[in-house]
């Protein structure tokens, strides 16, 4: 959990800082205020999006592997083997 929070803070600071320096080149005070806030918010939310995406991929992998695992267990039990394979 602390790694996720650390990534959120790092993303917020990095993207907000980069947006500030990018907006500072334009000279518009409105851009210097709005862009760092928007990019910082995106940097704060980005680790949540990436973590959710990784969880969805893992769930899909497990659902695809479930029929094979159940088939293997069924064959093992019908052959008189236990779940531990001894």
Beta strands, then each sheet from edge to edge (+ up, - down):
end
